[in-house]
């Protein structure tokens, strides 16, 4: 049966007409649009008035009534709404506006668990205050800080606070950006809520997206339109992609004081979020346009950005614990044709002495591209078992891919695919509205899709993965194609040939689809296909060729020629246009009767959670490791994320930084890009720089597309050199990395920070996303342009006394001429700097694998501030147990010529036994040569310490200190 019915299409396309976009006659016929029922314009919508208010335990409940005649802009107006205002904590305000009859879809608690109700009232003590207009005026509300009730509201829906309407299209080429009115609209197929913002507000978040404006979202000019609809597409710019995260932070300076707050809409509905500044207005605005659901809003008081991020974790949950080995280098490509070719990469990486922790395979490993199988010839089960055993013997691991779609067994009497049969018997697959099996198409041909709402879906998925372990002893799962993706537009229908297992396009690398693209300044027609920096002694980067350019809506983002960006046929700015393109139909049916239209963007999140739960069951007490492409609010409890199918372009290397920063806010901190790029050919210089950059991303993987030139880091000597150097730093910093992620899993703090998080009053830092901080103390300044031998970097905090030292030389950076410095950056060198006032525990002798590294000794790096103080922490446990077992928190404090190390247990009366000894302590910023150095009051022999007066560095060596015991060092 063809599952894409006109009614479902109409439900997914409401905003097109209502926001002023003209629809073709064909579209109106397909959508069954009845102009007599729909005004196609919200200017006549009357808004709502408050009819009653009743106090509740920590807030109140109000009833709202439609304030005039229905406008039915593109649906039916609800006559009655309920408003629930709850002060859930001192820093969190919950505002939920829903239809009183409660017929609109809400994200179930079983999918995203809400915080527990408050046990005491915060109505009079909360930092945020909900204000509203009472009858007879139209209902509007605004949020203020309790300590500044007359200040500019954090969120303000009052008509008087917004620009005067009607406003012609803010984007000349997009009629949907006309602003016809700002009253509250609540219809069964369209919800609109608008708030004033300060002009050109500092907005961060709203995703997932590669924004041309960078991490700080565009509010002026063309502004931002963030579509909310999970989508399988090779990373375009300024369009919706794999995940849906309707949360933002806004940062302000109020009388010189920094304040940050957050706003989260808990909704899985498709929609647009607009950030706009109407011409000739000194006011900006944010407007939510949703095609379903309710307005379930959370306001977070901050007041720092890290506060907002941790407060968000109280809603969506804390990130999962990562295994220590997960921070190693991962290697994959689509195109390893056999287990022998896969093994060859492991061998060559070791021959090149490039540490490799985890080897991966893409869909090449499957029999006929079917999940939970192995190609019986090229990836024979006995050979795979032997290969994975080899990896384990060398302290390495293996991860395979699992796609979201399940091949449909061919009913020819000979085909046998047990996962499909078991799923069919358990009734776990998505259906058409008439109850028949919904059929899509992915790599194995025609497919079905697990319905994660189905009662037996979890047990069936766990069994399939468990059965696969007999052949594939995986350490984790790469969960892909889960937006969910389909090569049919909507249902593939009932007249299909199930035996046809081909895909409807030519695979990359095959004749007719050769991979011919290269990075921006590399011209293969001149230099050939090698990708080398030089050919016959001539540089291959053509400086006259266009370098990285920002691709915007309407130009052809990501070189995708098959999408109509300028005029999508539906109102929400889904990059594909119709909501059923390249995914399942909007009326495909989930248990217990949910329509795909309402739950589409939950699919990847729920599948990742099912995978996590399966691994918890299978792993026997070790931590699940899951990497998912599609995510939603609270996915971080179950999975990490890679930034999808990026391009082998300098511009996409830059975009990876904003992606990493976004996902810290989204509470999915374990994130990274496909280093060197996935789509297209890379070249030597780009891969060199990218492998350096990614060594400072949480998730570190090299992966590329079938048919492109190979890009494993051993392929070019310069890339091998750059990778070895960067990994040496990464592995030295592993105790620091692991502590950052332990803190993420315990407290919700981000592992990667934008510079303004730490320096929130320095306005020049608000837009910086070409540098970033690992934790608080490591500043990374990568090269992001071709043919560069220097890079400009900002060194914040100079006015407040912060100093920075070079990681490699320990020399101070001279910032007397200003905070922006030009740094030397020869090929294979990435600039890394250490913040003053920090203490960082290091692995003293990075090894080939993480186990070898952990088995070695520790070192301690102390960078004193101008007052001679510094502090830091380190969390240590076995790095693998689930849930975490005994642990120890080390605390380091330097003050006035002394350094004290203390160890605290895990709060449960247990303490992890630290077997590695502390061998070296380096203290930067010691003013003059000490007369003596001691440990616990006992003098350290002069032969065991040295002082470099030129850079004020004191080094203590040959220590053999047991970190399980407290110790104090002193220098006089």
N, C-alpha and C positions, 0 to 999 in steps of 0.2 A: 504494500500500500504506500502511496505517495503521502508522506506525513506533513508536508508543508501546506497547511490549509490557509485560505485567505484571512480568516479571522485571526490566526496567530500572527500573520505578517502585519496585519493592521495594528495589533497590540504592540508590535516592536517598532512601529514607525510613527508614533503619535506626534513627536515633537516637530516633525518636518513641516506640517501645516501650521501648527500653532505658533511657531516662531517665525513665520513669515516666508518660509521657503516654498516656492511654487512646485507643485507635483504634476507629473505628466498624467495624461488621461489614462495611459496604461497602468501607472502606479495606482491611480485612484480606483480603477476597476479591480486590480489585484487585491487592494486593501479594503475593498467594499466601503470606501469613504462615502458617507451620506452628508453632504453639505448642510442639509436641513437639520441635522442633529448636532453638528459641530460648527462653532463660530470661526474656528481656525485662527483665532486671535484672542490673547488673554487681556486685552485692554479693557474689556467690559466685565471682567470677573470682579465680583463685589468684595472679596475678602470675607472675613469672619468677625463676629463679635463675641465677647465673653458673656455667657448667660448665667453661670453659677460657678462658685469656687468653694472647695471644701478642703480644710487642712488635713494633712497626712502626717505620719510620724516624723518625717524629715523633709518636709516640703508641702506640696498641695496638689490637688487634682481639680481641673477646671473643665467645663463644657463650653464648646464653641459652636455657634450656629452661623450658617451662611447669612451674610449681611444684606443680601438682596436677591435679585433674580439670578437663576443659574446662567452661567455663560457656556458651559459644556464645550470648552474650547477644542478639546480632542479626546473627550471621554465624558463621563458623567460626574458632575460635581457631587461631593458628599454634603448632605445638608447638615450633618452634625459630626463634630470632631471632639476627641478627648485630648486634653493636655495634661501630662504628668510631669511635674517638676520635682526632682529629688536631689537633695544635697547629700550625695553618697559618701563623701569624705570631706576633709578640710580643703582638699585641692581639686575635687571632681564634682562637677554639676551635670546631672543627667536631665535632658529635656526630650520628652517623647511625645510627638504629635501623631495621632493615628485616628482612623475612622472609628466612630463609636460602635458601629456594628461589627467591627473587627474582621472584615473580610479581606483586607489587603495582606499580601504575603509579608511575613516577618522572618528574618533569619532565625531558625530554631536554636534554642539553648543547646541542643545536642550537637550543633555544628560549631557555634561560637558560644562558649559558656560565659554568661554574664558574671560580673562580680557579685559576691554575696551581699544581701541587703544590709544597710548600716544597722548597727546594734545600738546606736545612740543618735540623737538628733544633732545635725550640723547646721541647722537652719540659721542660727544666730552667730555661728563662728566660722563658717566657710569663707574662704578667701574670695570667692566669686559670688555675685548677687544677681538673681534673676529679677528683672523689672518688666512690667507689661502695662499696656494701655487697657483701661476698663471701658465698658459700654458707657455711653453710646458710640464712642469712637471705635473704629475698626481695630481689631486685635493686632498688636505688634509687640515685639519684645526686644530687650537689649540687655547685654551682660556687662556688668562693671566689676571692678575690684573693690572690695569692701573698704580698703584703706584709701581709695581715691574715687568716691562715688560721683564726683563731678568731672572726672577725667573722660577722655575719649573712650567710648565703650569698646569692648573687645569684639563684640558682635552686635549689630544694630539693624533691625529690620523695619524701623520706622520710616514711613514714606518721606517724612520731612528731612531725614538724614541722608536721603539718596538723591541723585540728580533728577531733575524734572523730566518726565516722559510726555510723549513718545520720543525716543531717540533713534535716529536712522542707523543702519548697520554700522557698527564700529569697524568691521572689516568690509571694505567696499565690495569684495567679491563673494561675500557670504551673507545672504539675507537673514540667516538665522541669528546673526548677531545684532539685529534690531532689538531694542529694549522698549517694549510697548507698555509695560506696567510692572510694579514691584509688589503688588498685594500678594498675600498668601493664596496660592492655588492648590487645591487638593482634590484631584479627580481620580477615578479608578485607573486611568492610563496616563496621568501626568500630574506631577507634583512640582511646584516651584516655590523656592524660598530665596530671598535676596538679602544680603547684609552689606552695609557700608563698610569700606575700608579706608584707612588713611591713603592719601595719594601716593602711588608707587610703593605700596606696602612691601615689606620684606617677607615673602611667602615661600615656604619650603615644604616639599612633600607632594601629595596628590599623584598617584601613579598607578601602575608602573609606566614609565615613560623615559625616552631619551629626549630631553627638552633642548631645543636650540638655544634657549636662554641660559642653560646651565642648571646647577642645583637650585639657584634662586630663580623662582618662576617669573615669567614676564607678566606684568600687570598693566603697563602702559603700551602705547603703540597698538599692535595687533593683539596684545594680551595673550591669554591662554585659554584654550578649550580642551579640557581633559575629559576624554570619553572614558566611560566606565563599562567595559565589555571585554572579557578575556579573549585573546586573539592570537592565533598561530601565524606569525609573520616574521621574516628575517628583519631584524631590528630597524624599523623606520624611525625617522625623527619627527617629533611633535604629533605622534599618533598613539592610540591605544595599542598595547602589546599584550604580554602573557598574563599579567596579574592585575588585581584590582585592589586599590588601597586608598579609600577616600578620607585620608587624614592629612591635615596640614598644620604646620607651625607658623606663627607670625611673630616677628621680632621687632621691638620698638625701643627707641630711646625716649624716655619720659623725664624731662628736666635733667638730662644727663645720666639718668639711671636706666640700666638695661632691664627690659622685661620681655619675656617670651611666654606665649600661651599656645594651646593646641585646640583644634576642633576636629572631631571624628564623627562621621556619619556611618552608622552601622546599617548598611543596606547592600544587598546583592543585586538590586535592580540595575538595569542598564540606564545610562544617563550621561549628561554633560555637566561638568563643573566649569563655569566661566569665571575668569579673572579679567576684568575690563576696567578701563578708565575712559569714559565717554569724552569725545572731543570738547574742548572749551569748558571742561569741568575740573575742579580742583579736588574731586572725590573719585576714589576707586571703589570697586565693588566685587563681591563674590556672589554668584548666582548658581543655585542647584536646580537642575532640570532633570527630574527622574521620571522614568516611564513605568513606575510601579513601586510597590513597597510602602514604607512609612518614613516619617522624618524622625529617626531615632538618633539624637545628637548627644554627644558627650563633650563637655568643655573642661579643659585642663588648665590649671592656674599657673603652672610653672613654679617660680618665675624665670628659671634658667632653661636653656634648651635641653640640657641633660635631665632636668626635673620633668619636663614635658615628656620626654622619651620614656623615663621610668614610670611616670604616671600612666602612660598609655599601656605599659606592660601589666598594670593592675586591671585593665579591661580585657586585653586579649591574651594574657598569659605570658610567662617567661620562656625564653628560647630553650630548646633542648640542649643537653650537655653534649659537647663534641668530644670524640675520642682524641687523645693526644696525637695519634698517627694521622688524623685528618688534616693537620696543618702542614703535612709534607707536600712534595710536588706530585701531581697527578698527570698522567699522560694518556691520550686517546686520539683516535681519528676515525672518521667514517671512511672506511676503505682498507683497513687491515683485513686481507682476504683469507687469512688462515691463522691457526694457532701458531704455526711456525713463524709467520711474519710478525705476529704479536710478540712472540718470545724474542725475536731478533731485536726489537726495540729495547727490551730490557737489557739484553746483552750489550748493545751498542751504547746505551746510556752509562752502563758501568765502565765500559772501556774508555769512555770519555770522562769518567769520574764526575758525572753530573748526578747528584743524588736523586734517586727515583723511589718514591714511597709506595705509590699505588698505580697499577696498570689497569686500563679500562678497555672494553670493547663496545663498539656501536652495533647497529643492527646486522652487520655482516655475519655475526656469530650464529644467527638463527637459521633454523630450517624453514625455508620459505617465509622468512620474516615473521615467524610466529613466536609470540612471547613464550617463555619457559621451555624453549627447545634449543637444540644445538644442531648446526649443519653436520650431518653424519659423516661427511667426507673431510671438509676443511677445518672443522672444529669438533672432531670426533670426541665423544665423551671421555674415553680413556686417556686421550692426549690432553684434554683440558684438565682432567683431574691431576695428571702428572705435572702440567705446567703450573697450576695453582699451588701444588705441593712444593715445587721449586721456589716459587715466590715466598711461601711461608718459611721455608728453610733459610731464606736470606732476609728474614724480617720485613718482607714486603707483602702487599695485599692486592686483591683483585676486586674490581667492581664492574658489573655488566649493566646494560640498559634494559629497562622494561617500559614498553609503550602502553598507553592507556587503553587502546582498542584491542579487542580479542578477535582473532580470525574466526570466521564462521565456517564450521565444518562443511565440506562439500558432500551433499547427500548422494554419493555414488556407490555406496556399499563398501568402498575400500579405504576411503579417507578416515583417519582416526586422529582426533585432536582432543584428548581427555579434558583439558581445561575448559573448552567450550561445552562439552557434554555435561560436565559437572555443574557448570554455571547455568546451563539451560534447565537442568533438573532442579537446581536450587532456586530458580526464578530470580536471578540476580541481575538480569540485563534490562537495559532501558527499553521501553515499549513505545509503540504508536498509541494514539488516543483510543484505538479500538482494542488494545491489549496485545496486538501482534508484536513480534520482535522488531525492534527498530534496527535498520541496516544502514551502515555507513561504509566508508572505504578509506583504508589507510595502507601502509606498506604491504601487508600480506594479501591485499585484495579486499574483498567484502568482509565487513567486520560488524561486531556487536560491541556494546559498551557497558561496562559494569555500572550498575545503578547503586551509588553509595548510600542511598536511603533505604535500599532493600534489606530486609531483616537478616538474610544469610550472606550478604556481600562480604563482610569481614572474615567470617570463617572460611568461605570459599577462596578468597584472596590469600589468606594465610596458608591454606593447604597447598595452593598452587606454588607459592614460593618455597614452602617447606619441601615439597616433592622435588623441586628443581635443585635443591642443595645436594642431592645424591650425585649430580654431575658437575655442579658449579658451586664451589664452596666460597660464596661471595662474602665480602666484608661489609658491603653496603649496596644500595640500589640507586641507580640513576633513573628517575621517573619522568618520562618525556611525553610529548604530544598530548598533553592533558588539559588543554584549554576548554573543551576537548576538540581535537582536530579531526576533520574528515575531508577527503578529496572530492566527495560529492557535495554539491550545494544543497543542504537539507538532506532529506532521506534519499537513498539511492533508488527507492521505488520497489515495485513488486515484479517487474518484468526483467530483472537482471539475470545474467548468466553467472551463477555462483562459482562456476568452475574457472572463470576468468580471474586469475590472481595477479594480473599486471596492474600497474598504476597508470593514470591517465596523462602521463608526461614522461619525458626522457630524463633518466637519472643523470646527475652531474658527472661529467667525465666521459659520457658516452658520445658517439658521433651525433652531431646536432645539438649538443649541449656541453661543449668543451668549456673548461674553466679558463677564461682568458683575461680576467680582470686582475689588476695589480694595484698596489698602493699609489697614492695620488701623483707622485713625481717620478714613478718608475715607468718607462716606456718599453714594453717588451718588443715592439717592432724595431727598436734601435738596439737594445741591449740583449735581446734574446730572453729565454724563459727561466734562466737560473735564479733570478732574484738577488744576485750578488751585489754587494756595494760597488765593486769595480769589475769591469770586464775589459781585459787587455789594458789594464792600467788606467782606464777612463772611468770616472764616477758615473754611476747609472742614474742618479737622481737629477732629473732635468729641471733646473731651477726656473726655467721659463714656462714650464707646464704648470697648470693651475694646481695649487696646493690645496690642503683640506679646506673645504667650504662648508658652511653651515647649510644644511638642507632643510627647507621649511615647507609647510603645507602648500601644495600647488606647484612645487618645483619638481617633484618626483622623488620623495624621500626614500633613501636607501636604494636608489636605482630600481625601484619596483615600478614596472610599466603597466601592470595589470590591475591597478586600483585607481578609482576615480576619487581623488582627494577633494577636488573643488566642489563636487556636487553629489555627495552620497545620497542615495534615494531615501534614506530614513533620516529623521531629525537628529538622532544622536550621531556624533561624528565618528562612528565606527569606520575605520580606515577601509574596510571592504565594502562599505555601504550597507546593504541588507544584512540583518543580524544573523541569517542562516548561512551566509557564505563561508565556506571552508570550516564549517562546524555542523553540529546537528541542528535540526529544525527547532524553531522556538516552541512548537507544541509537542515535541517529544515528551514522554510522560515518565516521571519518577514516582516511586512509592513515597508517600501514600496518596498519589494523585497530583503531585507538584508538577507544574509546567516548566519546561526548560527555560522559558522566558524569564522566570523568577529566580532560578537557581543556577543559571549558566556559569556565572563567575565563581561559584563554589566548587566546581567539579575538581579542579586540580588540587585545591586545598583538601577536599575530603579524600581523594585518592592518595595523596601524600600521607595523610593521617592514617589511612588504612595500611599503607606500606610500613610506616613507623610501628604501628601496633603489631603487624605481622613479624617484623624483625625483633621486637621485644619478646615475642613468644618463641621465636626460633633461636635467638642468640644466646640463650642460657646465661643471662646475667652480664652480658657485655652491651655497650652502648650502640643503639641503632645509628646508622649513618645513611641519610637520605638526601639526595639533591633533586629538587623539583623545578620544572620550568614555570608552571602556573602556580600562583599563590594568591592568598586572600588574607584578610585580617585574622590573626592567630595562627597562621601556618608555621610561624617560627617555633611553635611548640613541638613540631613534628619533622621539620625539614630545613635544610639550607637551600640556597638558590644560586644557579648560575644565570648570567645576564642574557642568555639566549643566543640566537644565531646572528652574531655580530658580523661586521665586515672587516676584511683585512685592509683597513684604512687608518691613517693617523687620526682622523676625526673620531673614529669609534674607540680608539684607545683613550682619547680624552673623555669621551662619554662614559667610559667605564667608571671613572671616579665619581661622577654624580650618581650613577647607579648604586655604587657601594654605599655612598652617603644616604641615599634614599632608604635603602633597606635596613640601615641602622635605626632610622626613625620607625620603620614598619615592624620592628622587633623580629627581623630575620637577619641577624648580624653576620651569619656565616655565608658570605656571598663573594663572587668574583666573576670575571669574564673569561671567555675563551681566549687565552693569551695568543698573540700573533694574529688573531682574527680567525673566523670560521669560514665565511663566504668569500670566495675569490682566493687568488694567490697572495701570499705575503711576500716580503722580500727581507734580505738580511738585516738591513738597518732597522726597519720597523720591528722585526722579531726581536732584535737585540734590545731595543728600548722597552718593548712590551714585557719581555721576560723579566727585566729589572723591576718595572712598575708592579707587576703582579706578585712579585715576591713580598710586597707589602700590602697585598689584599688578603683578606681572611682565607678565601678558597683559591687555590693556586693550581690551575690546570691549563695545559696546552692541548688544543683540539682543533681539527680542521676538516674541511669538506672533502668528500669523495671527488677525485679527479684533479684536485689542486696539487701544486708542487708540495713535496714533503716539507714539514716545518718543525720536526722534532729538534730540540735545541742543540743536538750534536751535529746537525747538518752543516752548520757554518762554524768555523773556529771562533769567530768573534762572538757569536751568540752563545756558544758553549762557555767561553770565558766570562761573558756577562752573567750568564745563569749561575755558574759556580760562585762568582763573587756575591751575587745577590742572595743565593741560598745560604752561603756562609753567614751572612748577617741574619737572615730569617731564622736559621737554626740556632744561632747564638741567642736570639731573642725569644726562643720558644717558651721559656718560663714566663716571660712578660706576656706573650700572646695568650698562653694558657690561662694566666691570671685574668686577663681582660675578658676572656670568654667565660671563665668561672663566675666573674662578677656579672656578666650579662645574664647567665643562667640563674644566679641568686638574686640579683637586684634590678635587672633590666637596663643596666647602663650600656651605652654604645661602645664598641671596640674601636671604631674609626670615627674621628671627629672632624668636622669642619673647623677652620681656624677660629671663626667667630664664636664657637661654643666656649672656648677658653678665654677669648678676648672680646666679650660681647659689647663693649663700648667703642671699639675701633671700627668705625664705619667703613673704612677701606677694605676690611676683611669680609664684609657681608656677602659679597659676590664671588669670593675666591673659591674656585673648585678645580684649579690646576695644581694645587698643593693640598695636603691633608695631614692630619695627625693620627698616628697609631697610638691609641690611648691618649694620654695628656702630654707625653714626654718625647715622642719621636716624630720629628717633622720631615716629611718626604717631599722632595721637589723634583719630579721626573721631567725628562725631556719629552715633549709631545709634538715636536715638529721635525721634519726631515732636514738633514744636512746641518744640524746645529752642533756647535761645540761649546756653547754657553747656554745658560738658562737663567731667567730672572726669577728671583724668589723673594717673598715677603717674610720678614722675621718679626712677628708681632710681639708686643709687650715691652718694647724698649722704654716707653714712658713710665712704665710701672716697675722697671728694674729687671725684667726678664732678659737673660742672656742665652745665647745658643752656641754650642760647640760642634765642630765637625766630627762626625762619627769616626772617620778614619784617622785623623790627625790629632783630635782632641783640642784643636786650636779654637779660640774664640772668634766668632764672626764680628767684624767691625761694623756696627750699625750707626755710627756717629753721623753719617751723612743721610740718614733716613732708614726706614725699615725695609725698603726694596733694594736688593743687592743683585748684581750680575755675578753668577757663579760659573766657574769652569766646569764643563760637562763633556769631556771627551767620550768617544764611543766606549761602551761597556762600563761606564761610571754613572751611578745614580747618587744624587746628593741627599744625604741623610744627616740630620742634626739632632743634638740632644739638648733638651731644655734644662735650664738651671733649676735647682731645687728638687731634682729627681734622684731616686735610687732604683736601679734596675738589676734584678738577678738575671744572670746569663749562664748559658752552657759554655764552658771555657774551651771545649774542643769539639766543635761540630763534626759529626761523623757522616758516613754515607747514608745511613738510615736513622730514623728517629730513635729507635731502640739503642743503637750504638751511641747516639748523641746523649741520650738520657743516662746511659751507663757511665758517662764520663764525669769529670769534676765540674763544679760551679765556679763562676767568677761574679764579682759584684762591681758595678759601675756607679759611682756617686758623682753627681755634678752639683756642687754647692752654689747657692745663690749669693747675692752680695752680702747677706748677713751671716754667711757661713752655715746655713741650714739646708737640709734636704730631707725628703721622706719618700717612702715607697712601701709596697706590699708585694708579697708573692703567695699564691695559693698552690699547694702541691697535694696530689693524691696519686693513685696508681694509673690514672689517665684512661681507664677503660671500663671500670665497673659501672653497672647500671642497676639500681641507682648508685651514685657515688658512695664509696665506702669511707674508711677513715681518711682524714685529711689534716693538713696543717696550714695555718696562716702565719707566714713570716711577716714581721713588721720591722722596717728599717727607719731609723731616725738619727740624723746628724745634727749636732748643735755645738757650736763653740769648741771646735777641736776634738769632738768625740763622735763616735758612730756606735749606736746600740742596735743589736739584733735580738728580737724576742720571738718566741714560737708559741702559738696558741693552738689548742686542739680543735676538733670540729664541732664543739658544743654538745656532743653526745658522750663525752668522756673518752673518746678514742682519738688517737693521733697516728697519722701516717708516719712510718719510719723512713726518714731520709737517709738513704745509703750513700749517696754521692757527697763528697766532701767539698768544702769551699777552699779553693787553692789560691785565688788571687783577689785582691781588693784594689781598685783604682779610684782615687779620689781627685776630682778636678776642682780647681778653684782654691787650693790651699795657698795662703798668702805668701808664705816664706818657708825656707827649709826648716823642717822640725829639728829640734835638738834630740828628741827621743820619740819613739813610737812604741806603744804597748798594747797588749791584748789581755783583758781581765786583770789589769794592773801589773802584768808581767812584761818586762821589756822584750821587744822583738829585736833580734840581732841585727846589726847594721847591714849585714850581708843580705838580709831578707827584705830590705826596703830600699827604694831609690826615689829621688826627687828631681823633677825636671823644672828648674826655675823659670825657663823661658815660657812655659805654658802652665806653670803652677800645678803640676801633676805629681801626686804622691802614689807610688805603686808598692803594695805589700805582696810578697810572693812566698811560695813554699809554706803555705799556712796549714793545710790539712785540718780545717775547722769542721767540727761536727755541728751541723745546723739544727739538730734536734735540741741542742742546748743553747741557752742565751749566751751572748758574748758582747763585750764592749771593747772597742778600740779607742785609743786616744793618741793624739800627736801634739807635742808642745814645742 
